[in-house]
């Protein structure tokens, strides 16, 4: 199941989309969209949340059928009625919301997509996976069960799965959202190798630095329409691309912030905390950490270094094997304790940890840990709606309409619902894991502003991010984790990308 080079490049596009339109009820997701990809190129697709990027790519991959328009592969008109049909034509896709079976091993998940033949030789396939993961710098253990993997490790499995199924055109939907800088560099090295061999790559990203680092051309969607089609990103500066995406300029973060006020009672204090992971291993080892009121502390680390367990321990969601957790001076042994002490939470994986997909946006806004307004024996939905309207107006993240089910929303739109619900609370502590993951430039910036507003209002903020530039722009301190322990701490005045990177992989500052 080695990765074979595609057919020799031709002057025809590998993929050509001409006039795709798609409507879901009252929502026009795409309207007369044009898009194409040539062999041997990386074509970036960008736009704000809800711009129609995911819908477009799901039509290309056969998940949806377009209402209008046509698609050509190697110059031949095709109608792909299913992902299986798309794969048979050499189209592979890594989704933003990962498509893995948690109870299966890495090898079993890849076998589901790889179609290895009438005889399933898992041992041979596991050896191929181990070799491919080592060759591409996407470290995963073939025999690990997916339910025990971090989000970053699951992303690597998805990328390997597509690479090993013989796709000629590979769609990567937000592939770097859970990767550390070194892992992004390794992924881009893989992408360059593939394009040199004649593969076509589509990459969806909200990070303009990544567009400039890897993309040969870029297409911008806004409100479901093509605004810029296949242009050279070097012909546009960041401000022009952002304005094309969102239709307006996005302000920079404030350069100056007030000092952290002195306080005898930390917003969050972990003392000698150790905790086991889902596989029974020691996920956290002797962690001591303080977050003061009015301080934003960033947590950096390669995926799987203990960040998720740290957030869960801080919020009383994961038991400790030793040590103590306090929020605002109050001991925390459960989620109820954390909520009672004034904690708000943005989880690492909102879909798995904080979302009931069949419930509406309005119903989710009632699940914020506060008492739900009652009317007689039922819920006072008018009061919940008023609370939602107020939160949406104050935070300005422009969440989806109240009646939309979360199962109908993209990952970025789901993230905005959770951010609005949690960051609107008058909390003494905010634990935010990857808060801007999956957000477009404008909403990521607004989320960052809201976190700084919570800091200015006196909340302690503990923020995990895979984006070092984001942490360095927001944090008063960055605490670096490696293999379940704190490998170092860097003050804002001493921020250095390479030094932090060394700490992330277990080196010294």
N, C-alpha and C positions, 0 to 999 in steps of 0.2 A: 504493500500500500504506500509505496514511495510517492513523493510529490513529483509529478511529471510536468514538463513544460507544455504549454498549450500550443495550438497550431501556430504556424508562422504568422507574424503580424501582417495585416493588409491595410490598404488605405481606407477601408470601410471601418466605421466604429464597431467595436465589439458589441456595444449596446447602444441603441438609439430609442429614446422615448419622444413621441411626437404628439403633443396635445392631450396628455392625460388629464382627466377630470374625475373626481370622486366626491360623492355626497353621502353623508350619514344623517338621515332625517333632515333636520333643519340646518345642519352644519355642512358647509361647503369646504371640504378638507383640501382639495386640489382643484385648480381651474386652469386648463390649457397649459400644463407644465411641459417644458422642453428640457431634455437632459440627454447627454451621451457620454460614453466612456470608450477610449481607444486602448488597444493593447499596449502594454509597456508604460502606462501612465497612472498617476494617482490623481483622482478627481475628488476634491473636497466638496461636500454639500453642507451648507451652513444656513442658519436662520433661527429666529427666536422660537421658544416653545410654542407649539400650536401652529407653526408655519406650514406644516404639511410634509415635513421631511420623512417621518416614519411611514406615513400613509403612502407616499410615493414609492419608497423602497419596498414596502410590503406588496405593492402591486407588481413591482419588478420581480419579486421573489415568489409570486403566485399565491400569496396569502389572501389578497383582495383582487377582485376583477375590476378594471376601470369602467366607469360609466361611458366614457368617451375616449377617443384617442387610440393610438396603435403603438406597438413596440416591435423593434427589429433586433435580432441577434445575428451578427455577421451578415447584415444586409437582408436577412430573410424574415418576413413578418411572422410573428409567433403570438399565440394566445396561451399563456401559462395558467392553467386552472388550479394548480396546486404547487406547494413547495417541492414535491417529488418531481413534478414536471420541470421546474426550474433547475433543480440539481441535475436532471438528465441532460439539460442544455448547458451545463457547466457554470451555473450561477450558485454561489454559496453565500450565506449570510450569517453574521454573528449579531444577534439581537441585543438591544440594550437591556431588556428584561430577559435574563438568562434562561435557556431552554434545556435544563438538565433534570434528570430524575434523581432526587436526593438520596433514595435508598440504594441506588446502584453505585458501583465503583466507577472510577475514571474510565477504565478500560471498557466496562459494560456500556457506559454512555456513548463512547466513541463507536463501539460496535453497532449501536442502534442506527447510527448515521452512515457508517462506513460500508454496510452491506458486504461483509467479508466472504460470502459464499455459503454453500449448503452446510459446510462443516465449520462450526465456530471454534477457532483455536485461540482462546483468550490468552494463553501463555505467550504465543507468538505475537499477538497484537500488543500485549503489554510491553514486550521487548521493543517493538517498533515505536510505541508511544514514548518509552524512556529515551530511546535514541533521538526521536524528533524533538522532544522537550529539551534535551541537552543541547541539540544542535541549534535550536532557535532561541535559547535563553528564556524559555517559558516553563519554569520549574514546577512540575506537579508529579505526584507519585501515582503510578498507574493503578495500584491496588487500594488507594485511599477511597473511602466512601464520600460521595459529594456532600452529604449532609454535614460532614465534619470539616469541610473546607471553608476558608474565609471567602468573602466576596471576590477578592483579588485572585485567589487560586481558582475559583470557579470561572472567572473571566478567561484565565489562561487555558482552561480545559476547552472552552467554547472556541477559542482561536485555533487551538490544535485540531479540534474536531473538523473545522472547515478546511484547514490546510491539508488534512489527511483524506479528504473525500474527493479530491481531484477537481476542484472548482477552477475554472479559467478566469472567471470574474468574481472577485471576492468583495462583499459589502461588509464593512466594519462600522457598526452603529455605536458611537461613543466608546471605542475600544480602550482608550487610555484613562477612562474616568476613575479606575480603581488602581492605577499603576503608579509606582514611585518613579522619580525622574530617571533612574538608571534602567528601570523596566521599560519606560517609554522609549528610551534610546535603543534598547535591545529590540523592541517591537518594530521601530522604524527601520532598523537595520534589516530585519526580516522583510519588511515591505519593499525596501529598495532591492533586495535580492530577487524578490518575486517579479517586480516590474522589469528588472534587467533580463529576466527569463521570458518576458512577453506577457505576463499576467496583467489584467486590468484590475485596479483597486479603487473602490469607492470608500471614502472615509467621512463619517459624520462627526463633527466636533464643534464645540463652542469656543475653543481656544485658538485665537488667531495666530499665536506663536506656533502652534502645531501646523496650521494651514501653511504658514510661510516655511516651516522646516521640512515639510514632506510633500506638499501638493504641487502638481504641475499646473492644474487649472482649478478654478473654484466656481461653483454655481450658488447663487443666493436666492432663497425663497422667502417671501413675506406674504402672510395672509393667504397661503395656498397658491401663490403665483410666482413665476420666475421673474426676478428683478434683474439679476445679472446672470448671464448664461455662458459658462465655460471660459471665463476671463483669466488672464494671468494675474495672480495675486500681487505680483510685484508692481503692477500698474496702478494699484490703489493703496493708499495708506490705511492704517487701522481705523481712523475716524470715518473715512469714506465707506469702508466695509461695514462698520457698525451702523452707520446711518442707513445703508442699504438694507441691513437686516431688520432694524427696528423702526425706521422711518423718522428718527430723531437722534440728536447727539446724546451721549451718555456721560455724565459728569465724572470727574476723577474723585477718588477718595480724598478726604481731608488730609493734608500733609501733617498737621500738628494735632496732637491729642493731649489732654491733661494728664498729669502724673497719677499714678495709682495712690489713692488716699490711704493713710495708715489705718489699720484696724486690728483690734485684739482678737476678733472672732473671724476666722476665715469663712468665706462662702462655702468652700469645700476643703476638707482635710482628710487625706489618706495617710495612715501611719503604719508602716511595716506590713502592708497588705499583700497577701498571697492568695491565689485562687486557681482552681482547676478548670481546664477547658472541657469542651464537649466530649473529647476522647479520653478524658481522665488524666491527661498530662498536666504538668504545672504550667498554666498559661500566664500567670503573673507571679513574680518572685520579689518579695520584700519591697513593694512600691511605697514610697513616701512622697507625697505631693500636696502642695497647698495652692489654692486659688483664692486670692483676696477679693472682697467686694470692690467692684470698679476695676477689675483686672481681667484681661483676656489672655489666657494661656493656651498656646497652640501645642498640639501633639503631632509629631512627625514620626514616620517609620515606614518601612517596607510593609506591604500588606501581609497580615498574619503575624505581626509582631506583638500582639496583645492589645491593640487599640480597642477592638470591640469589647473584649473582656473588661478592660479598664472602665469604659463607659457604663457597662452593665453593673459592675461592682459599685461605681459611684452613685448609681440610681437605685440600688437595692434589688436589682434584677438577677444578680448572680451571687451566690453565697461565697464568703471568704473562708479560707482554711486557717488564716491567722491574720492578725492586725485589726484595725478599727477604721470605720468610715463615719465622718461627721459632716453634716450640712448645717451651716449656721450655728454650730455648736451642739446640734442635736444628733444623737447616735442614730445611725441608719442600718437597719437589718432587713428591710423589705421595701418594695416599691411604694407601699402605702406610707411608710416613714418618709421616703424621699419627697413624695407629693405633699405630704403634710408640712415638711420643712421648707417648701417653696421652690422645688425643682421643676424645670421644664426640660423636655427631651426632644431632640431631632435624631431618630435612630439611623443606624448605618444602612439598613434596608427597610425603608418605609412599607413596601408592599408586603413583606413577610412579617414585620414587627408591629405595624401601626395601622394597617388598612384592612377593612372588610370590603372586599371588592364590589359586592352587590349593593352596598349602602351608597347613598348619595353624598354629595359634598356637604349639604346641609346637615345630614345625619352625623357625618364625621365631625362637624364643628361642635356638636354636642358632647363629643367624647374627649374633652380636654382636661378631665380630672376634677373639674369643678361641679358643683351641684347643678343638675339639669333643671331648668325652670319647669315647674309643674303647673298644670291647669286642670283642676279637678283631680281625677285619677290618671290623667295622661300627661303627655309632654306639651309644654307651651311652645309650639314650634314658631310662633310669631316672635317670641322673646329670643329663641335661638337664632332666628334669621336676623333679628336686630343686632345681636351680638356678633354674628358673622359679618354683617354689613359694616359695622363699626371697625372690626379687626381688619377687614380688607381695605377700608379707606385709610386707616392709620398706617398700615404696613406698605400698601401700594404694590403688592405682588400680583394683583389682578387675577384672582383665582377663577376657576371655571364656574359656570352658572350653578346655582344651588341644586337644581334637579338632576344634574348629570351624575350618573353612577361612576364610581372610580374605576370600574372595569373598562369604561369607555375612554379613559384618559391616558395620555402618554406618561412616561416616567417623570418628565419635567413638570407636567401639570399636577401629578400626584404629589411631587415634592413641594410644590407651592401651597397646596392645601395643608400639608402637615406643618410647613414653616409658618403659615399664617395662624394656624390654630395654636401652636406652641409659643411662638415669639410674641404673640399678642398678650400673653399672660403677664401679670405683674409678679414676676418670679425673682427670687433671690439668687438662683443659680440656673444657668443654661448649659446643658451638656449637648453639644451639637456635633454629630458625626457626619462629616462630609456634607455640610449644609448646602453648598452650591453645586453638588454633583447633578449633572443632567440639565442644569439651567443655562439659558442663553446669556449673552453678555449683559444685557440690561437687567435681567432678574437676578443674576449672580451679583452684580454690583449693588442692587437694592438690598439683597440679603446681607451682604457685607456691611452696608450702612446700618441696617437694623441691628445687627450684632454689636456694632460700635455704639448705637443708641442705647442698647441694653447695658453695655459697659458704663456709658456716661450716666445712666440712671442709677448706678450702684450695684448692678447685678455682677456676680462673678460669672465668667464665661470660660468654659472648657471646650475647645474646638479641635476636632480631628480633621485633617485634610491631607490629601495626597499631593496637593499643589503647593510646593514650597514658596512660590511667588506670592500666593494668597496668604499663607501664614506669615511671611515676612512683612507683608503690607498691613496686617491687622494686629499681630500679637505683641504683647509686652514682653513675653518670654516664650521660647520654644523648648519644650521638653521632648527629647528624642528617645524612642523606644526601639529596642532590638531584642528579639527572642524572649519577650516577656519581662524584661527589666529595663530600667532607665539607664541608657548608655551615656547620657550627657544632657546638659541644659545650656542654652545660649540666650543671653540678654539681647534686647532689641538693638542696642548700640553695637553689638558684636556680630550681627547676623552675617553669615557668609555661606553661600549656597553649597560650595564644595565641602566646607567643614561639616555642615549639617548632613550632607550626603554620606560622608565617611562614617559619622556616628550611626546613621541609619543602617549601614551594612556591618556594624559591629566594630568599627575602627575607633580611634581616639581623635579628639579634637586637636 
